[in-house]
Amino acid sequence: MSSLRMPESFQHRLPGESFEAAINHEVAEEQAASLGRMGRKAEAALAALKAHEDEGRAEVLKAAADAVWCLFVQREVMGLRDRAGVVADYQIPREVMVRLGAR
């Protein structure tokens, strides 16, 4: 059996900071980064949908709905269950919202 080594990012923590606090900090950083990535993907997909008015709109609409669904799932995993603010901030159109049913 090989021995485990503490990650270098934990070796340089502040004095008095517990291992648990360091782990919680790393988890919070990853959650924020992941939420940011999902938000940017949703923004890009919604912008593409807004700019796309001709043939192939169904595919762009599906991509936007998928990106918004992923954003909502990421938020729910983090305990952020209120969607109203997100819908308003991202200006998510109704045609996207109706496609977010159970999967």
Sine and cosine of phi, psi and omega as CSV:
sin_phi,cos_phi,sin_psi,cos_psi,sin_omega,cos_omega
0.00,0.00,0.74,-0.67,-0.01,-1.00
-1.00,0.07,0.43,-0.90,0.01,-1.00
-1.00,0.09,0.49,-0.87,0.01,-1.00
-0.99,-0.12,0.58,-0.81,0.01,-1.00
-0.90,-0.43,0.63,-0.77,0.05,-1.00
-0.93,0.36,0.70,-0.71,0.03,-1.00
-0.83,0.55,0.55,-0.83,-0.03,-1.00
-0.86,0.51,-0.53,0.85,-0.01,-1.00
-0.90,0.44,-0.41,0.91,0.02,-1.00
-1.00,0.03,-0.30,0.95,-0.04,-1.00
-0.97,0.25,-0.36,0.93,-0.07,-1.00
-0.95,-0.30,0.57,0.82,-0.01,-1.00
-0.99,0.16,0.22,-0.98,-0.02,-1.00
-0.93,0.36,0.52,-0.85,0.05,-1.00
-0.87,0.50,0.68,-0.74,0.02,-1.00
1.00,0.06,-0.17,0.99,0.01,-1.00
-0.98,0.19,0.79,-0.61,-0.04,-1.00
-0.97,0.23,0.33,-0.94,0.06,-1.00
-0.87,0.50,-0.65,0.76,0.02,-1.00
-0.88,0.47,-0.66,0.75,0.03,-1.00
-0.90,0.43,-0.62,0.78,0.02,-1.00
-0.90,0.43,-0.68,0.74,0.04,-1.00
-0.89,0.45,-0.72,0.69,0.01,-1.00
-0.87,0.50,-0.62,0.79,0.04,-1.00
-0.90,0.43,-0.70,0.71,0.02,-1.00
-0.89,0.46,-0.67,0.75,0.01,-1.00
-0.90,0.44,-0.70,0.72,0.01,-1.00
-0.89,0.46,-0.65,0.76,0.05,-1.00
-0.88,0.47,-0.70,0.71,-0.01,-1.00
-0.92,0.39,-0.63,0.78,0.05,-1.00
-0.88,0.47,-0.70,0.72,0.01,-1.00
-0.90,0.44,-0.67,0.74,0.01,-1.00
-0.91,0.42,-0.68,0.74,0.00,-1.00
-0.91,0.42,-0.69,0.73,0.04,-1.00
-0.89,0.46,-0.63,0.78,0.05,-1.00
-0.89,0.45,-0.68,0.73,0.03,-1.00
-0.89,0.46,-0.70,0.71,0.00,-1.00
-0.90,0.43,-0.63,0.78,0.03,-1.00
-0.90,0.44,-0.68,0.74,0.02,-1.00
-0.92,0.40,-0.62,0.78,0.04,-1.00
-0.90,0.43,-0.67,0.75,0.03,-1.00
-0.90,0.43,-0.69,0.72,0.03,-1.00
-0.85,0.52,-0.71,0.70,-0.01,-1.00
-0.91,0.42,-0.67,0.74,0.00,-1.00
-0.92,0.39,-0.63,0.77,0.02,-1.00
-0.93,0.36,-0.59,0.81,0.06,-1.00
-0.91,0.41,-0.64,0.77,0.04,-1.00
-0.90,0.44,-0.64,0.77,0.03,-1.00
-0.90,0.43,-0.67,0.74,-0.02,-1.00
-0.90,0.44,-0.58,0.82,-0.03,-1.00
-0.99,0.10,-0.20,0.98,-0.11,-0.99
-0.97,-0.25,0.94,-0.34,-0.05,-1.00
-0.88,-0.48,-0.06,1.00,-0.10,-1.00
-0.93,-0.37,-0.48,-0.88,-0.02,-1.00
-0.83,0.56,0.55,-0.84,0.00,-1.00
1.00,0.07,0.07,1.00,-0.02,-1.00
-0.89,0.46,-0.55,0.84,-0.02,-1.00
-0.87,0.50,-0.64,0.77,0.02,-1.00
-0.93,0.38,-0.66,0.75,0.01,-1.00
-0.92,0.39,-0.62,0.79,0.04,-1.00
-0.90,0.44,-0.67,0.74,0.04,-1.00
-0.89,0.45,-0.67,0.74,0.02,-1.00
-0.89,0.45,-0.64,0.77,0.03,-1.00
-0.91,0.41,-0.69,0.72,0.02,-1.00
-0.89,0.46,-0.65,0.76,0.03,-1.00
-0.89,0.45,-0.69,0.72,-0.01,-1.00
-0.91,0.42,-0.66,0.75,0.02,-1.00
-0.92,0.39,-0.65,0.76,0.03,-1.00
-0.87,0.50,-0.69,0.72,0.03,-1.00
-0.88,0.47,-0.64,0.77,0.05,-1.00
-0.88,0.47,-0.72,0.70,0.00,-1.00
-0.89,0.46,-0.66,0.75,0.01,-1.00
-0.89,0.45,-0.70,0.72,0.01,-1.00
-0.87,0.49,-0.68,0.73,0.03,-1.00
-0.90,0.44,-0.68,0.73,-0.01,-1.00
-0.90,0.43,-0.61,0.79,0.05,-1.00
-0.87,0.49,-0.55,0.84,0.00,-1.00
-1.00,0.08,-0.01,1.00,0.02,-1.00
1.00,-0.01,0.14,0.99,0.00,-1.00
-0.99,-0.12,1.00,-0.08,-0.15,-0.99
-0.99,-0.17,-0.16,0.99,-0.03,-1.00
-0.99,0.15,0.90,-0.44,-0.04,-1.00
-1.00,-0.06,-0.34,0.94,-0.13,-0.99
-0.84,0.55,-0.70,0.71,0.01,-1.00
-0.91,0.42,-0.63,0.77,0.01,-1.00
-0.91,0.41,-0.70,0.72,0.01,-1.00
-0.87,0.50,-0.67,0.74,0.01,-1.00
-0.94,0.34,-0.73,0.69,-0.05,-1.00
-0.90,0.44,-0.66,0.75,-0.02,-1.00
-1.00,0.03,-0.07,1.00,-0.03,-1.00
0.78,0.63,0.80,0.61,-0.03,-1.00
-0.97,0.26,0.86,-0.50,-0.03,-1.00
-0.94,0.33,0.40,-0.92,-0.02,-1.00
-0.85,0.52,-0.60,0.80,-0.02,-1.00
-0.89,0.46,-0.43,0.90,0.09,-1.00
-0.99,0.17,-0.69,0.72,-0.05,-1.00
-0.88,0.48,-0.59,0.81,-0.02,-1.00
-0.94,0.34,-0.24,0.97,0.01,-1.00
-0.99,-0.11,0.17,0.99,-0.06,-1.00
-0.99,-0.16,0.48,0.88,-0.01,-1.00
-0.90,0.43,-0.11,-0.99,-0.01,-1.00
-0.88,0.48,0.61,-0.79,0.00,-1.00
-0.82,-0.58,0.00,0.00,0.00,0.00
